[in-house]
Amino acid sequence: MPLSSPVAHHTAPAITQRWQQQHQGQRPAYICVLGFTETALVPGISAAGNTPEARMMTAVADAEFIYDGPPSAAQ
């Protein structure tokens, strides 16, 4: 990915590059930025996840909830 790119996707650069090519030149209607810092790994720092490992995925889980809504009850 060129250094001048305004979008970074550190775990799957190919996804970001395809997204950039598809939307280049268009004005965004919504952009969601998810983040994580090692501060979330400090035991007892947050109630967002039961374990430091679970807190690594809190931002992704929050975004899924916003996008998909609450999970439906198992049938």
Backbone bond lengths (Angstrom), bond angles and torsions (degrees), N, CA, C in turn:
res aa  C-N    CA-C-N  psi(-1)  N-CA   C-N-CA  omega(-1)  CA-C   N-CA-C  phi
1 M - - - 1.450 - - 1.524 107.24 -
2 P 1.314 118.50 132.73 1.464 120.35 -179.45 1.523 110.99 -65.14
3 L 1.334 116.00 149.31 1.455 120.95 -179.12 1.520 112.37 -62.82
4 S 1.312 118.35 -25.26 1.460 120.97 -178.05 1.529 112.41 -78.73
5 S 1.327 117.30 -4.73 1.459 120.44 -178.30 1.520 110.93 -67.02
6 P 1.347 118.12 131.41 1.466 120.62 -179.90 1.525 112.91 -81.87
7 V 1.344 117.97 -4.62 1.456 121.45 -176.79 1.515 109.45 -117.19
8 A 1.322 115.86 132.62 1.461 120.42 176.87 1.518 108.86 -126.18
9 H 1.302 115.79 137.15 1.463 121.90 176.57 1.509 104.71 -133.89
10 H 1.308 116.28 99.82 1.454 120.10 -168.19 1.520 115.01 -76.00
11 T 1.334 118.35 -19.07 1.453 118.74 -178.08 1.522 113.60 -99.10
12 A 1.325 117.86 -21.10 1.466 120.75 -178.70 1.529 109.49 -149.94
13 P 1.329 117.65 76.30 1.465 120.83 -176.89 1.525 114.20 -56.14
14 A 1.319 118.91 -31.14 1.465 120.63 -179.11 1.525 111.12 -63.76
15 I 1.327 117.65 -35.65 1.465 121.28 178.18 1.524 109.57 -64.03
16 T 1.323 116.10 -46.01 1.457 120.54 -179.60 1.523 111.12 -63.00
17 Q 1.319 116.82 -42.76 1.464 120.31 -178.63 1.526 111.02 -63.90
18 R 1.350 117.67 -42.00 1.475 119.93 177.34 1.525 110.56 -63.52
19 W 1.343 117.05 -41.44 1.462 121.21 179.10 1.521 110.58 -62.18
20 Q 1.333 116.00 -44.16 1.464 120.09 179.61 1.530 111.11 -61.94
21 Q 1.318 117.25 -43.92 1.460 120.33 -179.56 1.522 111.15 -63.58
22 Q 1.336 117.17 -39.65 1.457 121.64 -178.63 1.526 111.32 -68.48
23 H 1.320 118.48 -36.22 1.460 121.43 -172.23 1.527 114.89 -108.36
24 Q 1.310 117.62 2.27 1.456 121.14 -179.04 1.524 110.66 -58.22
25 G 1.312 115.95 132.84 1.452 121.61 178.41 1.519 113.90 87.72
26 Q 1.330 117.63 -5.96 1.455 121.30 178.48 1.522 109.72 -99.69
27 R 1.319 116.41 151.40 1.462 120.49 176.08 1.519 108.98 -83.77
28 P 1.320 117.81 130.63 1.470 119.32 -179.44 1.524 111.67 -70.83
29 A 1.309 115.94 142.74 1.457 121.44 174.34 1.520 109.62 -93.49
30 Y 1.316 117.34 -29.99 1.456 122.32 -178.55 1.518 108.31 -159.36
31 I 1.295 115.71 134.72 1.461 120.77 175.06 1.518 107.20 -130.33
32 C 1.299 116.73 130.43 1.457 122.44 178.68 1.523 108.06 -112.71
33 V 1.308 116.00 122.35 1.457 121.17 179.08 1.521 107.72 -109.91
34 L 1.313 116.11 123.09 1.461 121.47 178.87 1.517 108.69 -105.39
35 G 1.309 115.68 141.22 1.455 118.27 -177.89 1.509 112.90 -139.05
36 F 1.313 114.47 161.55 1.457 122.94 178.77 1.514 107.58 -153.12
37 T 1.321 116.64 137.98 1.462 120.69 171.78 1.517 108.71 -128.00
38 E 1.301 116.75 160.68 1.458 121.09 -179.03 1.530 112.36 -66.23
39 T 1.320 117.73 -12.96 1.464 120.43 175.85 1.523 109.94 -58.01
40 A 1.328 117.99 -34.36 1.462 121.81 -179.70 1.524 112.50 -65.62
41 L 1.324 117.40 -14.24 1.457 120.79 -179.94 1.527 112.58 -83.46
42 V 1.328 118.02 -9.83 1.460 121.49 -179.93 1.530 108.04 -68.78
43 P 1.330 117.45 121.32 1.463 119.76 -179.29 1.530 111.73 -57.82
44 G 1.333 115.92 135.57 1.450 122.02 176.63 1.517 115.79 79.31
45 I 1.321 118.42 4.00 1.470 120.26 -175.83 1.521 112.97 -79.94
46 S 1.324 117.09 -21.38 1.463 119.01 -173.96 1.524 110.43 -147.82
47 A 1.312 115.15 150.61 1.465 120.47 173.43 1.524 110.68 -96.11
48 A 1.311 117.35 6.60 1.462 121.58 -176.05 1.521 112.90 -69.90
49 G 1.304 118.18 -21.77 1.456 121.34 179.00 1.514 109.18 -150.74
50 N 1.305 116.66 151.44 1.467 120.17 -177.64 1.516 113.25 -68.97
51 T 1.318 116.58 -27.76 1.462 121.17 -177.46 1.524 109.04 -134.56
52 P 1.334 116.94 160.74 1.465 118.54 174.65 1.531 112.18 -56.27
53 E 1.330 117.20 -36.57 1.462 120.58 179.97 1.532 110.61 -65.46
54 A 1.333 116.70 -39.62 1.468 120.17 178.90 1.524 110.50 -65.22
55 R 1.331 117.08 -34.86 1.469 120.18 -179.56 1.521 112.04 -68.44
56 M 1.318 117.52 -19.13 1.467 120.03 176.59 1.528 110.57 -64.16
57 M 1.340 117.42 -24.33 1.462 121.76 -176.61 1.527 112.61 -107.06
58 T 1.332 118.10 5.29 1.465 120.90 -176.41 1.529 111.86 -58.82
59 A 1.319 118.28 -45.22 1.472 120.52 -178.60 1.524 110.83 -62.18
60 V 1.328 116.99 -41.25 1.464 120.55 179.42 1.527 109.94 -66.38
61 A 1.335 116.84 -43.22 1.463 120.18 179.12 1.529 110.90 -62.90
62 D 1.332 116.96 -40.87 1.466 120.26 177.49 1.525 110.92 -61.47
63 A 1.319 116.83 -43.24 1.468 120.27 179.96 1.526 110.83 -65.02
64 E 1.336 117.53 -40.55 1.464 120.28 177.44 1.527 110.59 -61.97
65 F 1.338 116.99 -39.95 1.461 120.71 179.00 1.525 110.54 -64.02
66 I 1.327 116.68 -43.21 1.471 120.43 179.23 1.524 110.43 -63.87
67 Y 1.327 116.96 -42.19 1.462 121.27 -177.25 1.529 112.37 -74.51
68 D 1.347 115.97 -48.15 1.465 120.84 -172.97 1.522 114.06 -93.64
69 G 1.332 117.44 -18.74 1.461 120.42 -173.88 1.520 109.38 84.27
70 P 1.332 115.74 -178.63 1.467 118.66 -178.99 1.527 111.44 -63.64
71 P 1.326 116.33 148.24 1.474 118.24 178.16 1.524 110.36 -65.01
72 S 1.302 115.94 143.77 1.461 119.05 178.11 1.523 109.12 -79.17
73 A 1.303 116.22 153.04 1.466 120.86 -178.97 1.529 109.55 -66.23
74 A 1.312 115.75 142.23 1.477 120.38 178.30 1.519 108.63 -66.03
75 Q 1.316 115.81 140.91 1.467 119.35 -178.37 1.497 110.67 -107.14
